[in-house]
Amino acid sequence: MSGTAPRLEASLPADSWPKGRSPLAHLLHALNQPLTGLQCALELAAASPRPSAYSVGTLREALELTARMRTLVEATRELVTLQDEESEKNDLFPLDALLRETVEDLRPVAETRGIDMAVSVDTGLMVQADRGHVNALTFRLLESVLSLALEESPLRLTGRREGDRATFLVSWIPAAPAEHSPFSRPELGLLISHAAWEREGGEWASTQEESSRTCTLRLSLAAAAARRQNAVSEI
């Protein structure tokens, strides 16, 4: 080992995982890299006597790897909890109102970073899902985006009706890649939000343009969800 911590590389967006692999398996795979690096660093520290400066550097590297592992373990635990929770999906509520409430809750955070949050959401976007889960994942999504967005930049959230689905988009200008990207804490927040949204029966898409990034989330409107539930019950 050269004494340099291994980098976590990924060709996919931070909120995605390889096809055929679950988000939990994706995180466990990522955890293997700093774990291997930590083992190597500790083996070097315990090896034959070396100059003290070298040993201190090796131990600092071990501490950094441990911090990275802790972040990944916390995200893994959150995903496991998400999978174990039961989603009743029996709440009827306006998604547009929930989005506006979440934005207002996070507006003070945006103001501290000089981020201008603008909201344009159609009214009457009634959905049927677990409101508590949707509220938590929406908060986590926007909180993560605020951490990843460039300071003094705009953040746009739009919501509209598209046929039998409610669609809302979150668009922002990314700051420079976070340390340990794509497995930094806010990027893991996006990944967990993605997994949670799909667990609620929604669809998630992420696009990267030249200077901006957009997450598009879709969820069936209440009437469409009820029709599907009735069709399944009749089979």
PASEBA-1860 file (N, C-alpha, C; in nm, 3 decimals):
! residues 235
1> MSGTAPRL> 0.084/-0.121/0.000/0.000/0.000/0.000/0.086/0.124/0.000 ~ 0.047/0.224/-0.075/0.126/0.346/-0.087/0.106/0.442/0.027 ~ 0.002/0.419/0.110/-0.028/0.511/0.219/-0.131/0.614/0.182 ~ -0.185/0.607/0.060/-0.289/0.699/0.016/-0.424/0.630/0.020 ~ -0.525/0.696/0.077/-0.657/0.634/0.089/-0.716/0.610/-0.048 ~ -0.782/0.496/-0.070/-0.842/0.468/-0.200/-0.956/0.563/-0.228 ~ -0.970/0.603/-0.354/-1.079/0.691/-0.394/-1.203/0.611/-0.424 ~ -1.318/0.670/-0.397/-1.445/0.606/-0.429/-1.493/0.662/-0.561
9> EASLPADS> -1.478/0.585/-0.666/-1.515/0.632/-0.799/-1.654/0.580/-0.835 ~ -1.726/0.657/-0.915/-1.858/0.614/-0.961/-1.889/0.684/-1.092 ~ -1.943/0.609/-1.186/-1.980/0.667/-1.314/-2.127/0.705/-1.317 ~ -2.200/0.675/-1.210/-2.343/0.704/-1.203/-2.367/0.828/-1.117 ~ -2.483/0.894/-1.134/-2.517/1.005/-1.045/-2.519/0.957/-0.900 ~ -2.494/1.049/-0.808/-2.486/1.011/-0.667/-2.615/0.950/-0.615 ~ -2.729/0.986/-0.675/-2.856/0.935/-0.625/-2.900/0.808/-0.696 ~ -2.810/0.744/-0.770/-2.844/0.622/-0.844/-2.754/0.508/-0.802
17> WPKGRSPL> -2.789/0.388/-0.847/-2.709/0.271/-0.819/-2.708/0.182/-0.944 ~ -2.607/0.097/-0.959/-2.595/0.015/-1.081/-2.718/-0.071/-1.105 ~ -2.751/-0.089/-1.231/-2.865/-0.172/-1.268/-2.844/-0.314/-1.217 ~ -2.948/-0.370/-1.159/-2.940/-0.504/-1.106/-2.890/-0.511/-0.963 ~ -2.853/-0.397/-0.905/-2.804/-0.394/-0.767/-2.897/-0.305/-0.685 ~ -2.928/-0.347/-0.564/-3.013/-0.267/-0.477/-2.933/-0.153/-0.418 ~ -3.000/-0.046/-0.371/-2.924/0.064/-0.308/-2.846/0.017/-0.186 ~ -2.900/-0.082/-0.112/-2.829/-0.133/0.004/-2.701/-0.205/-0.040
25> AHLLHALN> -2.711/-0.288/-0.144/-2.591/-0.357/-0.194/-2.489/-0.256/-0.247 ~ -2.538/-0.147/-0.305/-2.450/-0.043/-0.356/-2.368/0.019/-0.243 ~ -2.433/0.047/-0.131/-2.362/0.106/-0.018/-2.265/0.007/0.045 ~ -2.306/-0.119/0.054/-2.216/-0.219/0.111/-2.091/-0.236/0.024 ~ -2.110/-0.228/-0.106/-1.996/-0.236/-0.197/-1.902/-0.116/-0.176 ~ -1.961/0.003/-0.160/-1.881/0.123/-0.137/-1.808/0.115/-0.003 ~ -1.869/0.052/0.095/-1.808/0.041/0.227/-1.682/-0.043/0.223 ~ -1.675/-0.137/0.129/-1.559/-0.225/0.122/-1.429/-0.150/0.094
33> QPLTGLQC> -1.437/-0.040/0.018/-1.315/0.033/-0.019/-1.246/0.100/0.101 ~ -1.318/0.184/0.179/-1.249/0.242/0.295/-1.214/0.138/0.401 ~ -1.293/0.030/0.408/-1.262/-0.075/0.505/-1.128/-0.141/0.471 ~ -1.106/-0.168/0.343/-0.979/-0.225/0.300/-0.865/-0.128/0.327 ~ -0.889/0.001/0.296/-0.786/0.102/0.321/-0.753/0.114/0.469 ~ -0.856/0.105/0.554/-0.833/0.113/0.698/-0.748/-0.004/0.746 ~ -0.778/-0.122/0.696/-0.700/-0.239/0.735/-0.553/-0.221/0.697 ~ -0.528/-0.171/0.576/-0.391/-0.150/0.531/-0.320/-0.045/0.616
41> ALELAAAS> -0.390/0.063/0.648/-0.330/0.170/0.728/-0.292/0.120/0.866 ~ -0.380/0.041/0.928/-0.351/-0.011/1.061/-0.239/-0.114/1.057 ~ -0.233/-0.193/0.950/-0.124/-0.289/0.937/0.010/-0.217/0.926 ~ 0.012/-0.105/0.853/0.135/-0.027/0.841/0.176/0.033/0.976 ~ 0.076/0.082/1.051/0.106/0.142/1.180/0.160/0.039/1.278 ~ 0.117/-0.086/1.263/0.160/-0.191/1.355/0.285/-0.264/1.306 ~ 0.337/-0.225/1.190/0.453/-0.293/1.133/0.581/-0.252/1.207 ~ 0.693/-0.289/1.151/0.822/-0.261/1.214/0.838/-0.111/1.240
49> PRPSAYSV> 0.920/-0.075/1.339/0.936/0.067/1.378/0.969/0.156/1.259 ~ 0.901/0.269/1.252/0.922/0.367/1.147/0.932/0.505/1.210 ~ 0.974/0.604/1.135/0.978/0.741/1.191/0.841/0.783/1.243 ~ 0.839/0.857/1.352/0.712/0.894/1.415/0.621/0.972/1.321 ~ 0.678/1.059/1.236/0.596/1.138/1.144/0.519/1.046/1.049 ~ 0.585/0.940/1.006/0.519/0.844/0.917/0.403/0.777/0.989 ~ 0.427/0.735/1.114/0.322/0.668/1.192/0.204/0.761/1.216 ~ 0.230/0.886/1.248/0.122/0.982/1.270/0.040/1.001/1.143
57> GTLREALE> 0.107/1.010/1.029/0.036/1.025/0.903/-0.051/0.905/0.873 ~ 0.001/0.786/0.904/-0.076/0.664/0.881/-0.199/0.660/0.970 ~ -0.183/0.701/1.095/-0.298/0.701/1.187/-0.401/0.806/1.146 ~ -0.355/0.920/1.095/-0.450/1.021/1.047/-0.530/0.967/0.929 ~ -0.461/0.895/0.842/-0.531/0.833/0.729/-0.635/0.733/0.779 ~ -0.598/0.656/0.883/-0.692/0.558/0.940/-0.814/0.627/0.997 ~ -0.793/0.743/1.063/-0.906/0.818/1.118/-0.997/0.870/1.008 ~ -0.938/0.917/0.898/-1.019/0.966/0.787/-1.102/0.853/0.727
65> LTARMRTL> -1.040/0.738/0.709/-1.112/0.622/0.654/-1.224/0.579/0.748 ~ -1.198/0.585/0.879/-1.301/0.548/0.976/-1.420/0.643/0.967 ~ -1.394/0.773/0.948/-1.503/0.870/0.934/-1.585/0.841/0.809 ~ -1.517/0.806/0.699/-1.589/0.773/0.577/-1.675/0.648/0.597 ~ -1.619/0.551/0.668/-1.695/0.428/0.695/-1.817/0.457/0.781 ~ -1.801/0.545/0.879/-1.913/0.578/0.966/-2.027/0.641/0.887 ~ -1.993/0.731/0.795/-2.095/0.792/0.711/-2.169/0.689/0.629 ~ -2.096/0.594/0.570/-2.158/0.489/0.490/-2.242/0.396/0.576
73> VEATRELV> -2.194/0.364/0.695/-2.271/0.276/0.784/-2.401/0.343/0.827 ~ -2.395/0.474/0.856/-2.517/0.546/0.894/-2.619/0.542/0.781 ~ -2.572/0.562/0.657/-2.663/0.556/0.542/-2.718/0.416/0.523 ~ -2.634/0.317/0.543/-2.679/0.178/0.530/-2.786/0.145/0.634 ~ -2.762/0.189/0.756/-2.860/0.166/0.863/-2.993/0.235/0.831 ~ -2.984/0.355/0.774/-3.106/0.427/0.738/-3.185/0.353/0.629 ~ -3.112/0.296/0.533/-3.179/0.219/0.428/-3.243/0.093/0.484 ~ -3.175/0.025/0.576/-3.231/-0.095/0.638/-3.358/-0.060/0.715
81> TLQDEESE> -3.353/0.051/0.790/-3.472/0.095/0.863/-3.585/0.127/0.767 ~ -3.552/0.189/0.656/-3.652/0.222/0.555/-3.719/0.096/0.501 ~ -3.641/-0.007/0.476/-3.695/-0.131/0.422/-3.780/-0.204/0.524 ~ -3.746/-0.189/0.653/-3.820/-0.259/0.758/-3.951/-0.190/0.793 ~ -3.960/-0.060/0.767/-4.081/0.014/0.802/-4.197/-0.026/0.711 ~ -4.313/-0.032/0.769/-4.433/-0.060/0.690/-4.493/0.071/0.641 ~ -4.528/0.073/0.514/-4.591/0.192/0.456/-4.738/0.162/0.430 ~ -4.825/0.227/0.506/-4.968/0.199/0.494/-5.025/0.251/0.362
89> KNDLFPLD> -4.972/0.361/0.313/-5.017/0.420/0.186/-5.168/0.446/0.186 ~ -5.219/0.494/0.297/-5.363/0.516/0.306/-5.399/0.661/0.338 ~ -5.299/0.750/0.332/-5.326/0.891/0.360/-5.359/0.963/0.231 ~ -5.466/1.040/0.234/-5.505/1.124/0.121/-5.468/1.268/0.156 ~ -5.378/1.329/0.077/-5.333/1.463/0.112/-5.285/1.536/-0.013 ~ -5.283/1.670/-0.008/-5.235/1.749/-0.122/-5.082/1.756/-0.121 ~ -5.022/1.698/-0.223/-4.876/1.700/-0.233/-4.824/1.843/-0.246 ~ -4.900/1.929/-0.314/-4.856/2.067/-0.332/-4.841/2.140/-0.199
97> ALLRETVE> -4.934/2.117/-0.107/-4.925/2.182/0.024/-4.805/2.131/0.102 ~ -4.780/2.000/0.093/-4.665/1.943/0.163/-4.534/2.001/0.110 ~ -4.525/2.019/-0.021/-4.403/2.075/-0.080/-4.380/2.218/-0.032 ~ -4.486/2.297/-0.030/-4.471/2.436/0.013/-4.430/2.443/0.160 ~ -4.488/2.356/0.242/-4.453/2.355/0.385/-4.306/2.317/0.404 ~ -4.260/2.220/0.329/-4.121/2.177/0.342/-4.025/2.287/0.300 ~ -4.058/2.355/0.192/-3.974/2.466/0.146/-3.965/2.574/0.253 ~ -4.077/2.609/0.314/-4.075/2.713/0.416/-3.996/2.669/0.538
105> DLRPVAET> -4.002/2.540/0.573/-3.924/2.489/0.687/-3.774/2.505/0.662 ~ -3.733/2.491/0.535/-3.591/2.494/0.502/-3.545/2.631/0.450 ~ -3.635/2.725/0.439/-3.595/2.855/0.386/-3.486/2.922/0.470 ~ -3.490/2.915/0.603/-3.380/2.975/0.680/-3.244/2.914/0.646 ~ -3.241/2.783/0.619/-3.116/2.718/0.579/-3.068/2.775/0.446 ~ -3.161/2.791/0.353/-3.126/2.847/0.222/-3.072/2.988/0.235 ~ -3.134/3.067/0.321/-3.092/3.207/0.336/-2.951/3.218/0.392 ~ -2.911/3.125/0.478/-2.775/3.131/0.533/-2.670/3.106/0.425
113> RGIDMAVS> -2.708/3.039/0.317/-2.613/3.012/0.208/-2.640/3.102/0.087 ~ -2.734/3.196/0.103/-2.763/3.289/-0.005/-2.833/3.223/-0.123 ~ -2.900/3.112/-0.099/-2.968/3.040/-0.206/-3.114/3.087/-0.216 ~ -3.153/3.126/-0.334/-3.287/3.177/-0.359/-3.378/3.062/-0.401 ~ -3.466/3.020/-0.309/-3.560/2.911/-0.339/-3.689/2.969/-0.394 ~ -3.724/2.929/-0.515/-3.848/2.973/-0.577/-3.938/2.852/-0.600 ~ -4.065/2.865/-0.565/-4.160/2.754/-0.574/-4.274/2.791/-0.666 ~ -4.304/2.702/-0.758/-4.420/2.718/-0.846/-4.488/2.582/-0.857
121> VDTGLMVQ> -4.593/2.564/-0.779/-4.659/2.434/-0.770/-4.808/2.449/-0.794 ~ -4.863/2.369/-0.884/-5.007/2.368/-0.907/-5.079/2.321/-0.781 ~ -5.200/2.370/-0.760/-5.278/2.328/-0.644/-5.362/2.206/-0.679 ~ -5.410/2.138/-0.576/-5.499/2.024/-0.596/-5.431/1.897/-0.641 ~ -5.302/1.881/-0.610/-5.231/1.758/-0.647/-5.252/1.654/-0.537 ~ -5.372/1.597/-0.533/-5.407/1.501/-0.429/-5.344/1.365/-0.459 ~ -5.271/1.313/-0.360/-5.207/1.182/-0.374/-5.247/1.095/-0.256 ~ -5.226/0.965/-0.272/-5.257/0.871/-0.165/-5.130/0.791/-0.135
129> ADRGHVNA> -5.070/0.819/-0.019/-4.946/0.755/0.020/-4.930/0.773/0.171 ~ -4.818/0.728/0.223/-4.788/0.749/0.364/-4.736/0.891/0.379 ~ -4.818/0.979/0.434/-4.781/1.121/0.438/-4.655/1.144/0.519 ~ -4.639/1.072/0.630/-4.520/1.089/0.712/-4.393/1.055/0.637 ~ -4.399/0.946/0.560/-4.282/0.906/0.483/-4.251/1.007/0.373 ~ -4.354/1.052/0.303/-4.333/1.148/0.194/-4.279/1.279/0.249 ~ -4.329/1.321/0.364/-4.282/1.444/0.426/-4.133/1.432/0.462 ~ -4.096/1.319/0.522/-3.957/1.299/0.565/-3.862/1.293/0.445
137> LTFRLLES> -3.902/1.222/0.341/-3.810/1.208/0.227/-3.800/1.338/0.148 ~ -3.909/1.415/0.143/-3.904/1.544/0.074/-3.811/1.641/0.148 ~ -3.820/1.640/0.280/-3.731/1.723/0.361/-3.587/1.682/0.340 ~ -3.562/1.550/0.339/-3.426/1.499/0.322/-3.372/1.536/0.184 ~ -3.456/1.528/0.083/-3.416/1.564/-0.053/-3.373/1.709/-0.059 ~ -3.457/1.800/-0.013/-3.427/1.943/-0.024/-3.310/1.983/0.067 ~ -3.300/1.921/0.182/-3.188/1.947/0.271/-3.056/1.908/0.204 ~ -3.055/1.794/0.137/-2.935/1.749/0.066/-2.902/1.841/-0.050
145> VLSLALEE> -3.003/1.882/-0.125/-2.982/1.971/-0.238/-2.923/2.104/-0.192 ~ -2.972/2.156/-0.081/-2.920/2.282/-0.029/-2.771/2.270/0.007 ~ -2.731/2.154/0.053/-2.590/2.133/0.087/-2.503/2.121/-0.037 ~ -2.561/2.069/-0.145/-2.486/2.046/-0.267/-2.488/2.165/-0.363 ~ -2.582/2.257/-0.342/-2.597/2.369/-0.435/-2.490/2.476/-0.414 ~ -2.458/2.545/-0.521/-2.362/2.654/-0.517/-2.420/2.770/-0.435 ~ -2.338/2.828/-0.350/-2.384/2.942/-0.272/-2.421/3.058/-0.364 ~ -2.516/3.139/-0.319/-2.562/3.255/-0.395/-2.616/3.215/-0.532
153> SPLRLTGR> -2.686/3.103/-0.538/-2.742/3.055/-0.665/-2.891/3.027/-0.648 ~ -2.965/3.015/-0.758/-3.108/2.985/-0.749/-3.136/2.836/-0.734 ~ -3.243/2.806/-0.666/-3.294/2.669/-0.655/-3.442/2.676/-0.692 ~ -3.482/2.598/-0.790/-3.619/2.605/-0.840/-3.693/2.474/-0.814 ~ -3.813/2.485/-0.759/-3.898/2.370/-0.736/-4.032/2.396/-0.804 ~ -4.066/2.311/-0.900/-4.192/2.325/-0.972/-4.271/2.196/-0.961 ~ -4.402/2.211/-0.955/-4.490/2.095/-0.946/-4.611/2.113/-1.036 ~ -4.651/2.007/-1.102/-4.764/2.018/-1.193/-4.832/1.883/-1.211
161> REGDRATF> -4.948/1.888/-1.271/-5.023/1.767/-1.304/-4.985/1.724/-1.445 ~ -4.949/1.597/-1.462/-4.919/1.540/-1.593/-5.003/1.415/-1.611 ~ -5.117/1.430/-1.675/-5.207/1.316/-1.690/-5.258/1.270/-1.555 ~ -5.232/1.144/-1.522/-5.279/1.091/-1.394/-5.170/1.090/-1.288 ~ -5.066/1.172/-1.309/-4.956/1.177/-1.214/-4.924/1.320/-1.171 ~ -4.875/1.331/-1.048/-4.820/1.458/-1.000/-4.670/1.453/-1.024 ~ -4.616/1.559/-1.082/-4.473/1.565/-1.113/-4.413/1.689/-1.049 ~ -4.303/1.673/-0.978/-4.233/1.792/-0.933/-4.084/1.777/-0.958
169> LVSWIPAA> -4.024/1.891/-0.991/-3.884/1.897/-1.029/-3.808/1.988/-0.934 ~ -3.689/1.945/-0.897/-3.599/2.026/-0.815/-3.474/2.051/-0.899 ~ -3.446/2.177/-0.928/-3.332/2.212/-1.014/-3.238/2.306/-0.938 ~ -3.108/2.280/-0.948/-3.010/2.362/-0.879/-2.877/2.363/-0.955 ~ -2.792/2.458/-0.918/-2.658/2.466/-0.974/-2.562/2.403/-0.874 ~ -2.499/2.291/-0.909/-2.412/2.223/-0.812/-2.286/2.303/-0.781 ~ -2.243/2.293/-0.657/-2.113/2.347/-0.619/-2.005/2.248/-0.663 ~ -1.882/2.277/-0.631/-1.774/2.183/-0.662/-1.802/2.051/-0.592
177> PAEHSPFS> -1.760/1.939/-0.649/-1.786/1.808/-0.588/-1.743/1.805/-0.442 ~ -1.829/1.748/-0.359/-1.799/1.739/-0.217/-1.685/1.640/-0.193 ~ -1.620/1.654/-0.079/-1.513/1.560/-0.045/-1.571/1.419/-0.037 ~ -1.498/1.324/-0.093/-1.540/1.184/-0.097/-1.663/1.161/-0.183 ~ -1.688/1.254/-0.275/-1.797/1.234/-0.370/-1.770/1.106/-0.450 ~ -1.872/1.026/-0.483/-2.016/1.051/-0.471/-2.078/0.994/-0.344 ~ -1.997/0.972/-0.240/-2.051/0.915/-0.117/-2.035/1.011/0.000 ~ -2.047/1.141/-0.027/-2.052/1.239/0.081/-2.188/1.230/0.149
185> RPELGLLI> -2.199/1.290/0.265/-2.324/1.281/0.341/-2.445/1.336/0.263 ~ -2.437/1.457/0.202/-2.554/1.505/0.128/-2.585/1.422/0.004 ~ -2.483/1.368/-0.063/-2.509/1.283/-0.180/-2.575/1.153/-0.138 ~ -2.537/1.100/-0.024/-2.604/0.981/0.029/-2.748/1.014/0.066 ~ -2.771/1.139/0.109/-2.908/1.181/0.137/-2.995/1.176/0.013 ~ -2.939/1.214/-0.102/-3.012/1.203/-0.228/-3.042/1.057/-0.261 ~ -2.943/0.972/-0.244/-2.963/0.830/-0.274/-3.074/0.770/-0.187 ~ -3.073/0.803/-0.060/-3.175/0.751/0.031/-3.312/0.807/-0.005
193> SHAAWERE> -3.318/0.935/-0.043/-3.445/0.993/-0.085/-3.499/0.921/-0.208 ~ -3.410/0.890/-0.300/-3.448/0.815/-0.421/-3.510/0.681/-0.383 ~ -3.440/0.606/-0.298/-3.490/0.475/-0.257/-3.624/0.486/-0.185 ~ -3.639/0.587/-0.099/-3.763/0.605/-0.025/-3.878/0.643/-0.116 ~ -3.850/0.729/-0.215/-3.954/0.771/-0.308/-4.007/0.652/-0.388 ~ -3.918/0.568/-0.437/-3.962/0.451/-0.513/-4.036/0.353/-0.424 ~ -4.000/0.347/-0.298/-4.072/0.259/-0.205/-4.216/0.306/-0.186 ~ -4.240/0.436/-0.202/-4.376/0.488/-0.192/-4.452/0.472/-0.324
201> GGEWASTQ> -4.391/0.406/-0.421/-4.458/0.383/-0.549/-4.432/0.491/-0.651 ~ -4.340/0.581/-0.625/-4.312/0.690/-0.717/-4.200/0.657/-0.815 ~ -4.179/0.748/-0.908/-4.071/0.737/-1.007/-3.972/0.851/-0.984 ~ -3.845/0.823/-1.012/-3.738/0.920/-0.987/-3.648/0.923/-1.109 ~ -3.613/1.041/-1.155/-3.517/1.056/-1.265/-3.424/1.171/-1.232 ~ -3.298/1.158/-1.272/-3.198/1.260/-1.245/-3.126/1.295/-1.374 ~ -3.114/1.425/-1.402/-3.047/1.470/-1.524/-2.943/1.576/-1.489 ~ -2.834/1.574/-1.564/-2.727/1.671/-1.544/-2.706/1.746/-1.675
209> EESSRTCT> -2.723/1.878/-1.670/-2.697/1.961/-1.786/-2.562/2.030/-1.767 ~ -2.532/2.125/-1.853/-2.399/2.187/-1.849/-2.369/2.250/-1.715 ~ -2.462/2.323/-1.660/-2.434/2.392/-1.535/-2.541/2.369/-1.428 ~ -2.635/2.283/-1.453/-2.742/2.260/-1.356/-2.777/2.112/-1.348 ~ -2.845/2.079/-1.242/-2.888/1.942/-1.220/-3.035/1.943/-1.179 ~ -3.108/1.841/-1.222/-3.251/1.834/-1.193/-3.289/1.694/-1.149 ~ -3.365/1.687/-1.041/-3.428/1.562/-0.998/-3.577/1.575/-1.028 ~ -3.632/1.477/-1.100/-3.773/1.477/-1.136/-3.841/1.362/-1.064
217> LRLSLAAA> -3.943/1.394/-0.986/-4.015/1.294/-0.908/-4.160/1.289/-0.953 ~ -4.212/1.169/-0.969/-4.351/1.151/-1.010/-4.421/1.055/-0.916 ~ -4.549/1.085/-0.891/-4.631/1.001/-0.804/-4.774/1.004/-0.857 ~ -4.837/0.888/-0.862/-4.974/0.881/-0.913/-5.068/0.966/-0.830 ~ -5.157/1.036/-0.898/-5.262/1.109/-0.827/-5.358/1.011/-0.762 ~ -5.432/1.056/-0.664/-5.512/0.967/-0.581/-5.610/0.882/-0.662 ~ -5.678/0.941/-0.759/-5.775/0.867/-0.838/-5.709/0.754/-0.915 ~ -5.592/0.782/-0.975/-5.522/0.680/-1.051/-5.471/0.569/-0.961
225> AARRQNAV> -5.422/0.606/-0.841/-5.374/0.506/-0.747/-5.487/0.415/-0.702 ~ -5.605/0.474/-0.680/-5.720/0.394/-0.638/-5.762/0.296/-0.748 ~ -5.758/0.342/-0.875/-5.793/0.253/-0.985/-5.699/0.134/-0.993 ~ -5.571/0.158/-0.973/-5.474/0.049/-0.979/-5.495/-0.050/-0.865 ~ -5.522/0.003/-0.745/-5.546/-0.084/-0.629/-5.668/-0.172/-0.654 ~ -5.775/-0.115/-0.711/-5.896/-0.193/-0.740/-5.869/-0.299/-0.844 ~ -5.786/-0.265/-0.944/-5.756/-0.362/-1.048/-5.678/-0.479/-0.992 ~ -5.584/-0.450/-0.900/-5.507/-0.558/-0.838/-5.593/-0.646/-0.751
233> SEI> -5.686/-0.586/-0.678/-5.773/-0.664/-0.589/-5.869/-0.753/-0.666 ~ -5.897/-0.718/-0.790/-5.990/-0.798/-0.869/-5.922/-0.916/-0.939 ~ -5.789/-0.919/-0.939/-5.718/-1.029/-1.003/-5.728/-1.156/-0.920
END
